[in-house]
Amino acid sequence: MATSVHEVIDAFRKAPSNSERGTRFEQLIQKVATVAVETMKVVDSLVALPALRQGDL
């Protein structure tokens, strides 16, 4: 699994075909979307925490 931007770019360059590059790109975007959703859940819970403590929600 690639851990840096440079490793991700290198993996795309080493893909044997445009089809494989497309597949890898789709998989990457799916992972990014999943992480973004999970990140927003955490952020929302952190933002809501002070309001819960004060009884505003």
N, C-alpha and C positions, 0 to 999 in steps of 0.2 A: 504494500500500500504506500502510495506516495505521501510524503509529509510536508513538502515545500512546493512553492510555485514552480521552481525550477525543475523539480522531479516530475510534476504534473505535465509541464510543457514537454519535457524530454520523453515522457511516456507517449504523448500524442505524436511526436515526431517519429517515434520508433514503430508506430502502428503500421502494419503491412499494406493497408489500403485505406482509401477514403471511407469506405463502408465501415471499417473497423474504427476509424477516427470518429465517425458519426455515432457509432454505438458507445464508444467510451465517453464522448461528450454528453450524450443523453444520460448515461449512468452518473456522470459527475453532477449534472444539473439536478437529477433526482436526489442525490445525496445532499447537495447544497440546500435544496428546498426543504428537506426533512430537518436538517440542522437549523435552518431559519425558523421553522415552525416551533421546534423545541426551545430555541433561544427566546422567542417571543413569549412562550408560556412562562419561562423562568422570569423574564423581565416583568411581565404582567403580575406575577405573584409577588415580586419584590416591590413593585409600585403599590400594590393593594395592601401590603402588610402594614404600613403606618396607618392607613385608614381603618383597617380592622382593629388595630390596637386602640384607636380613638373612638371606635364605635360608629364611624361614619357610614359604613357599608351595611 
